[in-house]
Amino acid sequence: MIGIEKRRASILSHSLQIFTGRGLLKILLTCYVSIVPMISWSQTKLVPYRAGDAWGFCDADKSIVVRPKYQYVDKFFNGYARVRSSNRYGLVNEKGELVIKTDYDDVYDVSDNRVAVEQNGRWGFSDPSGRIIVPPEFDEVNSFCENLAAVKKGDNWGFIDTAGKVVIPIIYSKVFSFKSGLAGVLKENKAGFITEDGKEAVEIKYDDIPLRYDDMFSDGLSAVELNGYWGFVDLKGKLVIPNIFNFVFAFSEGMAGFIEGHKCGFIDRDGKVVVNPVYDNVFEFHEGFACVGSGTRRGYINRRAKLITEIKYNWANSFSDGRARVGSGVKFGFIGTTGIEVVPLIYDGADDFHEGLAAVMKGGHWGYVDRNGKVVIPFRYDSATKFEEGIALVKYNGQFGYIGKNGQEYWNGSSDESVR
């Protein structure tokens, strides 16, 4: 199994990740998963198109570019899209050309000009033309990041370069992809960070480090635990905030949540307490605001620690696109940056705003509203997801497909290739 499997929230599972009323407490450490490096979506030129049960690609005007002939296709990522035919996988480029034939048990995204490929339960790498660079010999791999890829043989992990040479020995029980020149590693139940030449930048002596890729060296600092207390190291490996906290969250916008006793507050990059520990739970700062909670209720503070809303919601999420999703009872809506409810709490479910629109549910069906609460795409879908690069995945009449921000539906009920 590939270590970057978690990014494949594909068309069969992504829509199940919409929240419809379960409150979530955000914590820094939950469980270990291998995380694909965060790489932005390439500009969408072709859109996944479904005709009946067959998938292909069309342009934004719904003109077919790749006739529907595949069992399944992914969105484009870094210029390529994964396709499946006869339960085998390959890649197409943005011209719709099949550049890696559907000969593999699986393939994965292009990163650093390398594609992870699976053959008979083993993983290796090809280039985007399909030429094998690293023969499939590893039990698991991560995508290349900063020209190095984590690979696993047996129970241990190490790193290879883009030519396939093992440049960091396969001796670690767990590793994370490189970020800002450092990679988190675990060895003999101790954790630290190594450089791209395998040297210890942060001594492998700590009891724990963040187990989420995004939390490592966010704002240039990473949390480390020693003897039950947490602090932060910088990119040079220096302990810049001592291990004095019961627990800490990742830095975001120059501030990090911490737990002292049973209460939460925030510190700045110098370790100075800037929001006293008076809350029962806190979320990271986003767009200048953080969600905070007392008991089962939540509200929001600004960077000056001033409440912009009462702590009155029983569900709340971080700001996105200038709006924050909130819930009261079993209904959901959105507030703006002044704390005013700009989208009324009348919906049975909601997702965060992205690209100016948010999916909301009413009467058992999903549609989309704009930032002022106007319904711009009607309630007709079984499920719906965020817009990314102008398209969103939805489910209609039991089948998945993509829509545009103008409501254009990129599917046809017929599998006739001449549909467009």
N, C-alpha and C positions, 0 to 999 in steps of 0.2 A: 504494500500500500504506500502511495506517495505521501510524503510528509506535508505537502501543501493541499491535501484533500479538502481541508476546511474551507478554502475559497470557493469550492464548487457548490455554491448555493444555486444550483442550476434551475432550469425552468420547471423542474419537478418538485423542488423543495423551497425555493426562495420565498414564495408567496405565503408560506406557512409561518413566516417569522414576523408577521404583523401583530402588534400588541392590541388586545381588546379587553383590557381591564385587570391584568395581573400586575400588581405593584412589584417593582424590582429594586433591590438594594444593590447599588454598584459597589463591588469590592475589587481590590487590586489583584488578589491571588485566589484562583479557583482551582483550575487543574491545568496540566500541561497539554498543549497541542502545538504542533509545528505550524508556524504561521507564515503564509506567503508574504514576501515583502510588498509594501504598499506602493503600487505603481498606478498612475492615473490612466483612466480609460483613454484610448486613442479617439480622435474625432470620428464619429460614426459616419460612414459613407454608405454602407450597405446595412439593411435592416433584416433581421431574421423574419422570414415569411413562411406561413403555414398554409398549405392547400390540403384540406382533409387531414390525413395523418402524416403527410409528407412535408418536409421542411426544405426551404431553399433561402435565397436572399433576393431582396428587391431594393430599389432606391426609395428616396423619401416620397416620391410621387406614386409609389406602388407598382412601378414598372419592373417586371421580373428581370433579374440579372443572372441569377443561378436558378435554374428550374427546380421546383420542389422534388427532390429525389432522395433526401436523407431521412433517416429515422429521427434525427435530432440535430440541432445546431446551437452553438453558443453565440452570444454577442461578440463583437470584435474587441480584442484586447491587445494593445501594442501592435496593431496592424494585422492581426491574424485571428481567425475564428476556428474553434474546434467543431468538427462534424463527425457524425456517426452513421455508418452504413453496415448492415449485416452484423451489428454488435461489434464492429471494429471502428477505430478512430483514426482521423487524419486532421490536416489543417488546410484552410483556404486562405488566400491573401485578399486584400481589399479590392482586387479586380475580380474576385470570385474564382480565381484559378486554384485548383487543388495542388498545392505545393508539397504536401506530405500525404501520400496515398493512405487510404483507410486500411492499413495493414497491421495496426497495433492494437494491443489490448486496451491501451489508453495513451493519450498524449496530453501535454500540458503547455501552458502559455509560454510565449517567447519572451525571454528575459536575458539581457546581455548577449543577444544573438544566439541563444541556445534554447532548445525545446526538450523538455523531459518526455521520454517515451518509455512505455512499458511493453515488455515482451516476455511471455511465460512467467509472469510473477516477478520479474527483475526489471530494474530501472536503469536507464542510461540517458544519453543526450545526443541529439542531432543538431545540425544547423537548420535554418528555416527552409532550405531546399530539400531537406530529407537525408542529407549525407550524415551517416553515423560518425560522431566525434568520440563519444564515450560509449563503448559497448554496454548493453544492459547486464550489469553484474551486481547491482546494489539492491538491498532489500527495501530501502526507502531513500528518497531524495527530497530536497527543497529546491525551489527555483534559484537560479543564480541571482546574486545580489552583490554589488560591488565586485563583480568578476570572480566571485567564489560561491560554490554551492555546497551545502551540507549534504553528506551522504552517510548511509548507515549500512554496516555489515554486521550480521549477528546482533549483538546487544549494544554495540558501540557506534558512535558517530565521529566523523572528522570532516575535512573540507578538501574539495578538488578545485583546480583552476579550470579555465574554459577549454584547455587542451586535454583535460581528463587526468592530469597529474595530481596525486595526493600531496598536498602542500602543508596540510596540518594533520597529524597522525589520527587515525581512527581509534581514539582511546577514551572518548568522553561518553558518559551515560546519557546526556542530553545536550543539545546545542541549539542556538537560535541563529538566524541569518544575521549577516553583518549589517551594522547600521552605524554611520559616522566613523567607520574604521574599526569598530569593536564588535565582538560577538559574545553573547552570554554563553557560558558553559557550566556543566555540572560534572563533577568527578569525585568519586568516593564520598558521596553525600555532602560535598562542599561545592560552593558556587563562586564564580568570579567572571572576569571578562578577559578575552585574549585579543591580540592585534592580528593583522592579516598575515604576519609571519609566525604566528603561533605563540608569541611571547605573552606572558601575563601582564596585562595593563592594570588590572585590578586583581590582586592576589586571590587565588582560589582558596579562600578561608571562610567565606561567609556561609551562614546557614541557609540563606535563601536570597533570590533576586526576583524581579517581576517575571511572571510567567505569561505575559502578554507582550508581543513584539512592540506594539505602539507605545507601551509604557517605558520601554528602555530608552534612556537618554532623551526623553521628551524635554524640551527646553534645555537640553544639554546636561541634564542630571538624571541619574538612575538610583533607585532605591536599593539598599542592601540591608540584610538582617544579620545581626550578630548577637548571640546569647539572648534571644527573645526581644531585642530592641532594634528599631529601624532608624536609618539615616540615609544620606545621599553621597554618592561619589560623582566627580566630574569626568570628562572625557580623557583627562590625563591620569585618572586613577586615584586622584586625591580625595580623601574623605573631607568634604566641605561642610556637611551638616552632620554632627555626631549622632551616634546611635543612642538616642534618648527617648524615642517615641514608641508607644505600644504598637502603633501601626501607622503607615503612611500610604497616601495615594500618589499617583503620578503627577508631575508638574504639568500645568496647562495654563497658558497665558501668564506665566511668571508666578503662579501660586500653586501650592499643593495642600490637599487635605491631610489632616492627621487625626489620630485618636489618642486621647489622654484620659486614662481611666475608662469611663464609658461615654465620654462626650467627644464631639468632633469640632475642629476649627480649621484654620488655614495658616500656613507659613509662607514667607516669600523666599527667594533664592538665597538669601543670607541666613535662613533659618529663624528669622524673627517672626513671632506670632503677630499676624495682622488681622485675624478674625479669632476672637477668643473661643475656646472650646465650650460652647453652650448648646450645640445641636446634637441630636441623636444620630443623624446621618447627613452626609454631604455628597454632592456630585462635583465633578470637575467644572472649572470655569469654561464657558463657551460664549463667544461674542460679548464678553464683558459681564456675564452674569453666571451665578451658580445656584443650583437647586439645593435647598437645605430643608431638614425635617426635624420636627419635634413630635414624638409619639408616632401616630399613624398619619399625621398631616404634613404637608409640604408647602413651601413657598420659595421665594427667590430673593437673593441679595445681589447688590452690585459690588464693584471692587472696593468701595469704601465701607463695606460691611453693612450698608443700609438696606433694609427690606424694601423691595419695590411692590410686593404683594403681602397680604396677610398669609400666615401659615395655615391655610384652610383647605388645600386640595388633598384628596386621598391618593392621587396619582399625579406625577409630574415628571417631565423629561427635560433634557438640556435644550438650549436655544439652537435653532437651525434656520437659516434664512430670515432671521429677525423675528421668529415666532417660536413659542415653546408650547408643547402639547401638554395639556392638563386635563385632569378628570375629577369629577365629583359624583359620588354614587356610582352609577353605571354609565354615565354620559361623559363625552369628551368634546373638547374644543381647544382653542389656542389663545394665548395672551401675546401682546406685543411687548416691546422693550420698556414701556412705561408702566407695565403691570395691568393694563386694561385688557379685558377680554374682547379681542377683535374678531374672533370666530366663536359664536355662541356654543355653549356646552349642550349640544342637542344630538350628538352623534353616538352611535353604539360602538364604534371603534374608530381608530385613527392612526395614521403613520406620520412621521415628521415631514416638514416641508423640505423640498429639495427642488432646485431649479424653479422656484416660484409656485409650485403646486404641492398639495398634500392629498393623499388618499384618505377618504373618510367613508364610514359605513352607516347606512340608514335603511331600516326595514329589511335587513338581511342581504343587501347588495352594496357594492362599493362604487364610488365615483370619485371625483376630484374637485377641490375648491382652490381658489386663488388666495393670496395673502389677506384679502379683505373679506373672505368668507363666501364669495360668489361661487355658485356651482358652475363649473366650466365644462365638466365631462359628467354626463348623467349617471345615476345609480343603476347599473345594469350588470356588474361583474360579480362573480363568485368570490374573487379575491383580487387584490391589486397591490403593487409595489411602487417604490419611489421611481421618479424619472431620473435617468442617467443619460447624458448626451442626447436628450430630446426624446427618448423612448422609455416606455415602462412595460413591465411584464404583468399581464392580467390573466385571469381565468374566466372563460365565458362558456356556458353550457357544458361544463365539465372538461373543456380543453384549454390549453394554454396558448397565448399569442401575445404579440406586442402591439401597443398603440402609440400614436404620436401625441404631442401636447395639444393639437387641435382636434383630438378625438379620432383621427384616422386609425382604422383597424387594419393591421397588416396580416390578414388571413382571408381565406375563402373556404367555404364548407366543402368544396369539391376538390378532389385530387387530380382533376384534369389539368395537364401541364399547360394547356392553352388558355387558362383562366384569364391571364393578362398578356 
